[in-house]
Amino acid sequence: MTSMKTMRFEDVSLGDQLPALEIPITVALIAGGAIATRDYFPGHHDKDAAQELGSPHVFMNILTTSGLVERFVEQWCGPEGRFQDLKIRLGAPNYPGDTMTFKGEITALDADTRTAEVTLKGKNSMGNHVTGTVAVTLP
């Protein structure tokens, strides 16, 4: 895991790449994320119920994905970054036994508000699980 140093606005340029982050997808991550977000839909914690729905295994909910997106960006910007906007879209599901790899790039900068926009994707073996943008104000 990278250290939690603070990224300053002056140190950021358009096109900068964020350090990639690999997340192993496990049953514990999927079920724990669902329970932590009070999402008791059986497809997120009960393999038999998920299979009855046509899914090969339990699958990650969007709130867990959102939290992982925030983790990815915060590991880059540090604890003094302030999230202003988060827009994500789900694609391929995350199933246990896979790995999701986050990649991101600075695609917009606003010097007046000291805000950087990160365009990102989290990809697994089936394709993009999540794509989106995050706006974060930097010190």
Backbone as CSV, one residue per row, in Angstrom:
resi,resn,N_x,N_y,N_z,CA_x,CA_y,CA_z,C_x,C_y,C_z
1,MET,0.849,-1.173,0.000,0.000,0.000,0.000,0.896,1.238,0.000
2,THR,0.484,2.259,-0.732,1.266,3.478,-0.785,1.035,4.313,0.464
3,SER,1.990,5.186,0.763,1.848,6.039,1.942,0.779,7.096,1.687
4,MET,0.288,7.682,2.762,-0.787,8.665,2.642,-0.221,10.080,2.646
5,LYS,0.718,10.355,1.765,1.199,11.721,1.639,0.130,12.550,0.944
6,THR,0.201,13.830,1.129,-0.786,14.722,0.534,-0.300,15.230,-0.816
7,MET,-1.140,15.062,-1.834,-0.860,15.594,-3.161,-1.299,17.056,-3.175
8,ARG,-0.422,17.931,-3.622,-0.737,19.358,-3.708,-1.119,19.702,-5.147
9,PHE,-1.999,20.686,-5.297,-2.471,21.068,-6.630,-1.314,21.446,-7.551
10,GLU,-0.297,22.127,-6.996,0.852,22.571,-7.805,1.657,21.398,-8.365
11,ASP,1.505,20.224,-7.794,2.278,19.061,-8.219,1.560,18.203,-9.250
12,VAL,0.369,18.640,-9.692,-0.465,17.842,-10.588,-0.493,18.482,-11.969
13,SER,-0.423,17.653,-13.008,-0.500,18.123,-14.394,-1.510,17.291,-15.165
14,LEU,-2.092,17.906,-16.193,-2.980,17.158,-17.085,-2.233,15.949,-17.641
15,GLY,-2.909,14.836,-17.696,-2.312,13.625,-18.239,-1.552,12.783,-17.233
16,ASP,-1.336,13.299,-16.026,-0.667,12.492,-15.003,-1.452,11.208,-14.767
17,GLN,-0.732,10.116,-14.616,-1.338,8.817,-14.342,-1.292,8.541,-12.842
18,LEU,-2.386,8.057,-12.298,-2.399,7.631,-10.906,-1.741,6.262,-10.819
19,PRO,-1.114,5.944,-9.688,-0.557,4.598,-9.531,-1.678,3.561,-9.596
20,ALA,-1.461,2.508,-10.360,-2.464,1.445,-10.473,-2.680,0.792,-9.107
21,LEU,-3.886,0.294,-8.903,-4.229,-0.383,-7.659,-4.956,-1.682,-8.006
22,GLU,-4.411,-2.823,-7.554,-5.043,-4.115,-7.760,-5.819,-4.516,-6.512
23,ILE,-7.066,-4.907,-6.710,-7.935,-5.334,-5.618,-8.334,-6.792,-5.868
24,PRO,-7.865,-7.724,-5.034,-8.351,-9.100,-5.163,-9.831,-9.153,-4.761
25,ILE,-10.639,-9.777,-5.593,-12.076,-9.868,-5.313,-12.326,-11.175,-4.559
26,THR,-12.823,-11.051,-3.344,-13.076,-12.207,-2.487,-14.532,-12.212,-2.032
27,VAL,-14.974,-13.361,-1.560,-16.320,-13.449,-0.980,-16.425,-12.500,0.207
28,ALA,-15.379,-12.457,1.040,-15.405,-11.583,2.222,-15.545,-10.114,1.829
29,LEU,-14.843,-9.689,0.788,-14.953,-8.293,0.334,-16.373,-8.012,-0.160
30,ILE,-16.913,-8.899,-0.971,-18.249,-8.684,-1.536,-19.316,-8.707,-0.450
31,ALA,-19.320,-9.758,0.361,-20.348,-9.884,1.403,-20.163,-8.815,2.477
32,GLY,-18.923,-8.568,2.883,-18.666,-7.542,3.905,-19.070,-6.161,3.438
33,GLY,-18.782,-5.846,2.169,-19.185,-4.554,1.627,-20.694,-4.401,1.573
34,ALA,-21.373,-5.472,1.202,-22.844,-5.417,1.143,-23.432,-5.217,2.542
35,ILE,-22.931,-5.976,3.504,-23.449,-5.857,4.869,-23.127,-4.481,5.453
36,ALA,-21.911,-4.002,5.214,-21.516,-2.685,5.741,-22.371,-1.563,5.174
37,THR,-22.882,-1.752,3.969,-23.711,-0.726,3.340,-25.201,-1.038,3.472
38,ARG,-25.515,-2.012,4.330,-26.895,-2.412,4.609,-27.653,-2.859,3.366
39,ASP,-26.931,-3.499,2.478,-27.531,-4.052,1.265,-27.658,-5.555,1.481
40,TYR,-28.836,-5.986,1.868,-29.054,-7.379,2.225,-29.605,-8.208,1.075
41,PHE,-29.485,-7.711,-0.148,-29.907,-8.474,-1.320,-29.121,-9.788,-1.345
42,PRO,-29.802,-10.933,-1.423,-29.117,-12.225,-1.323,-28.005,-12.459,-2.352
43,GLY,-28.099,-11.859,-3.506,-27.071,-12.036,-4.540,-25.699,-11.519,-4.140
44,HIS,-25.646,-10.744,-3.057,-24.363,-10.197,-2.599,-23.719,-11.015,-1.482
45,HIS,-24.445,-11.999,-0.928,-23.854,-12.767,0.174,-24.246,-14.245,0.193
46,ASP,-25.156,-14.667,-0.669,-25.620,-16.047,-0.673,-25.406,-16.639,-2.070
47,LYS,-24.405,-17.518,-2.184,-24.058,-18.073,-3.498,-25.232,-18.806,-4.139
48,ASP,-25.966,-19.586,-3.354,-27.113,-20.314,-3.916,-28.156,-19.355,-4.475
49,ALA,-28.451,-18.297,-3.734,-29.429,-17.306,-4.204,-28.921,-16.606,-5.461
50,ALA,-27.621,-16.290,-5.483,-27.047,-15.645,-6.669,-27.160,-16.565,-7.878
51,GLN,-26.905,-17.868,-7.677,-26.991,-18.807,-8.791,-28.426,-18.983,-9.272
52,GLU,-29.390,-18.905,-8.358,-30.794,-18.970,-8.764,-31.163,-17.784,-9.652
53,LEU,-30.444,-16.665,-9.489,-30.655,-15.481,-10.321,-29.904,-15.566,-11.654
54,GLY,-29.138,-16.652,-11.843,-28.384,-16.820,-13.080,-26.940,-16.359,-12.993
55,SER,-26.488,-15.995,-11.816,-25.123,-15.533,-11.607,-24.254,-16.714,-11.185
56,PRO,-22.993,-16.776,-11.601,-22.154,-17.906,-11.201,-21.749,-17.878,-9.723
57,HIS,-21.830,-16.722,-9.095,-21.395,-16.573,-7.702,-21.987,-15.268,-7.177
58,VAL,-21.710,-14.968,-5.895,-22.127,-13.666,-5.370,-21.424,-12.573,-6.165
59,PHE,-22.000,-11.370,-6.184,-21.429,-10.285,-6.974,-21.462,-8.988,-6.174
60,MET,-20.512,-8.118,-6.476,-20.301,-6.878,-5.737,-21.416,-5.871,-5.986
61,ASN,-21.795,-5.151,-4.911,-22.795,-4.092,-5.067,-22.121,-2.758,-5.417
62,ILE,-22.920,-1.811,-5.883,-22.381,-0.536,-6.349,-21.801,0.298,-5.205
63,LEU,-22.339,0.143,-4.003,-21.800,0.930,-2.885,-20.396,0.474,-2.513
64,THR,-20.128,-0.816,-2.595,-18.776,-1.313,-2.353,-17.850,-0.806,-3.453
65,THR,-18.310,-0.875,-4.688,-17.521,-0.353,-5.800,-17.208,1.124,-5.584
66,SER,-18.198,1.896,-5.189,-17.999,3.324,-4.935,-16.935,3.545,-3.861
67,GLY,-16.987,2.759,-2.796,-15.976,2.867,-1.746,-14.586,2.531,-2.245
68,LEU,-14.476,1.545,-3.132,-13.177,1.193,-3.694,-12.667,2.282,-4.634
69,VAL,-13.563,2.928,-5.367,-13.177,4.069,-6.205,-12.602,5.173,-5.314
70,GLU,-13.293,5.461,-4.212,-12.809,6.491,-3.295,-11.447,6.110,-2.710
71,ARG,-11.270,4.842,-2.362,-9.973,4.385,-1.845,-8.876,4.635,-2.867
72,PHE,-9.140,4.268,-4.129,-8.158,4.427,-5.195,-7.722,5.893,-5.322
73,VAL,-8.685,6.802,-5.356,-8.359,8.218,-5.519,-7.700,8.769,-4.258
74,GLU,-8.191,8.382,-3.087,-7.605,8.907,-1.849,-6.175,8.411,-1.642
75,GLN,-5.864,7.189,-2.064,-4.484,6.724,-1.955,-3.558,7.584,-2.792
76,TRP,-4.074,8.165,-3.858,-3.270,9.060,-4.687,-3.199,10.451,-4.069
77,CYS,-4.330,11.021,-3.707,-4.355,12.434,-3.300,-3.994,12.643,-1.837
78,GLY,-4.197,11.642,-1.002,-3.906,11.778,0.418,-5.106,12.272,1.204
79,PRO,-4.962,12.318,2.517,-6.096,12.611,3.394,-6.602,14.046,3.344
80,GLU,-5.842,14.950,2.755,-6.314,16.340,2.689,-7.106,16.637,1.415
81,GLY,-7.166,15.689,0.491,-8.010,15.852,-0.694,-9.473,15.800,-0.288
82,ARG,-10.286,16.634,-0.903,-11.724,16.676,-0.581,-12.520,16.334,-1.827
83,PHE,-13.278,15.248,-1.728,-14.097,14.806,-2.858,-15.219,15.811,-3.096
84,GLN,-15.366,16.223,-4.360,-16.418,17.164,-4.737,-17.507,16.492,-5.561
85,ASP,-17.118,15.500,-6.345,-18.076,14.861,-7.240,-17.556,13.476,-7.576
86,LEU,-18.460,12.531,-7.663,-18.108,11.166,-8.022,-19.205,10.654,-8.945
87,LYS,-18.826,10.302,-10.156,-19.781,9.766,-11.133,-19.217,8.453,-11.639
88,ILE,-19.956,7.358,-11.389,-19.490,6.060,-11.848,-20.594,5.313,-12.572
89,ARG,-20.151,4.386,-13.404,-21.060,3.511,-14.142,-20.514,2.091,-14.047
90,LEU,-21.395,1.159,-13.706,-20.986,-0.235,-13.614,-21.041,-0.909,-14.974
91,GLY,-20.149,-1.883,-15.142,-20.115,-2.696,-16.353,-20.139,-4.165,-15.974
92,ALA,-19.050,-4.875,-16.248,-18.951,-6.303,-15.935,-18.989,-6.508,-14.421
93,PRO,-19.668,-7.550,-13.956,-19.730,-7.788,-12.514,-18.373,-8.209,-11.938
94,ASN,-18.205,-7.982,-10.640,-17.039,-8.479,-9.900,-17.454,-9.746,-9.170
95,TYR,-16.778,-10.845,-9.477,-17.020,-12.132,-8.828,-15.782,-12.553,-8.036
96,PRO,-15.971,-13.350,-6.992,-14.825,-13.854,-6.222,-13.851,-14.617,-7.114
97,GLY,-12.565,-14.496,-6.783,-11.522,-15.183,-7.527,-10.908,-14.344,-8.622
98,ASP,-11.482,-13.188,-8.900,-10.959,-12.293,-9.929,-10.157,-11.175,-9.249
99,THR,-9.558,-10.334,-10.034,-8.848,-9.154,-9.542,-9.333,-7.958,-10.340
100,MET,-9.599,-6.856,-9.647,-9.954,-5.615,-10.321,-8.752,-4.687,-10.217
101,THR,-8.336,-4.152,-11.352,-7.208,-3.222,-11.391,-7.704,-1.841,-11.758
102,PHE,-7.454,-0.894,-10.855,-7.806,0.502,-11.102,-6.670,1.211,-11.810
103,LYS,-7.034,2.031,-12.791,-6.113,2.954,-13.448,-6.840,4.278,-13.577
104,GLY,-6.086,5.374,-13.532,-6.705,6.681,-13.641,-5.748,7.712,-14.186
105,GLU,-6.325,8.803,-14.653,-5.562,9.882,-15.274,-6.208,11.217,-14.928
106,ILE,-5.381,12.238,-14.756,-5.885,13.596,-14.543,-6.340,14.135,-15.902
107,THR,-7.637,14.434,-16.010,-8.187,14.869,-17.292,-8.678,16.309,-17.285
108,ALA,-8.711,16.947,-16.123,-9.104,18.359,-16.053,-8.532,18.960,-14.768
109,LEU,-8.170,20.228,-14.855,-7.681,20.973,-13.697,-8.363,22.328,-13.660
110,ASP,-8.751,22.769,-12.467,-9.338,24.086,-12.274,-8.531,24.803,-11.203
111,ALA,-7.675,25.739,-11.632,-6.795,26.438,-10.698,-7.574,27.312,-9.718
112,ASP,-8.723,27.852,-10.141,-9.509,28.718,-9.251,-10.019,27.960,-8.027
113,THR,-10.429,26.709,-8.228,-10.962,25.919,-7.117,-9.963,24.870,-6.615
114,ARG,-8.796,24.792,-7.261,-7.758,23.807,-6.918,-8.302,22.378,-7.030
115,THR,-9.120,22.162,-8.054,-9.775,20.873,-8.247,-9.173,20.130,-9.434
116,ALA,-8.923,18.851,-9.222,-8.454,17.958,-10.277,-9.560,16.956,-10.575
117,GLU,-9.762,16.676,-11.857,-10.705,15.631,-12.244,-9.910,14.397,-12.654
118,VAL,-10.261,13.273,-12.055,-9.642,11.993,-12.362,-10.635,11.170,-13.170
119,THR,-10.226,10.721,-14.336,-11.016,9.776,-15.110,-10.413,8.405,-14.839
120,LEU,-11.274,7.451,-14.484,-10.751,6.163,-14.015,-11.540,5.000,-14.567
121,LYS,-10.922,3.829,-14.438,-11.617,2.582,-14.717,-11.053,1.518,-13.797
122,GLY,-11.935,0.607,-13.410,-11.557,-0.576,-12.656,-11.909,-1.773,-13.513
123,LYS,-10.893,-2.499,-13.933,-11.083,-3.572,-14.911,-10.804,-4.929,-14.275
124,ASN,-11.650,-5.922,-14.608,-11.413,-7.297,-14.185,-11.223,-8.159,-15.436
125,SER,-11.226,-9.480,-15.279,-10.951,-10.362,-16.417,-12.039,-10.323,-17.497
126,MET,-13.227,-9.805,-17.152,-14.329,-9.745,-18.125,-14.447,-8.384,-18.810
127,GLY,-13.700,-7.397,-18.328,-13.784,-6.057,-18.902,-13.859,-5.016,-17.807
128,ASN,-14.373,-3.857,-18.158,-14.475,-2.772,-17.175,-15.616,-3.043,-16.200
129,HIS,-15.272,-3.152,-14.929,-16.295,-3.266,-13.886,-16.889,-1.896,-13.601
130,VAL,-16.027,-0.876,-13.552,-16.482,0.480,-13.246,-15.683,1.479,-14.076
131,THR,-16.378,2.505,-14.555,-15.738,3.637,-15.219,-16.341,4.889,-14.610
132,GLY,-15.599,5.981,-14.689,-16.167,7.217,-14.165,-15.167,8.321,-13.984
133,THR,-15.640,9.356,-13.281,-14.809,10.508,-12.964,-15.010,10.879,-11.507
134,VAL,-13.947,11.417,-10.941,-13.972,11.929,-9.569,-13.327,13.301,-9.593
135,ALA,-14.001,14.281,-9.018,-13.419,15.611,-8.843,-12.975,15.733,-7.397
136,VAL,-11.725,16.134,-7.197,-11.181,16.233,-5.849,-10.419,17.549,-5.713
137,THR,-10.721,18.293,-4.648,-10.023,19.541,-4.361,-8.764,19.212,-3.572
138,LEU,-7.653,19.785,-4.021,-6.352,19.534,-3.415,-5.858,20.769,-2.658
139,PRO,-5.087,20.554,-1.589,-4.541,21.706,-0.863,-3.521,22.465,-1.690
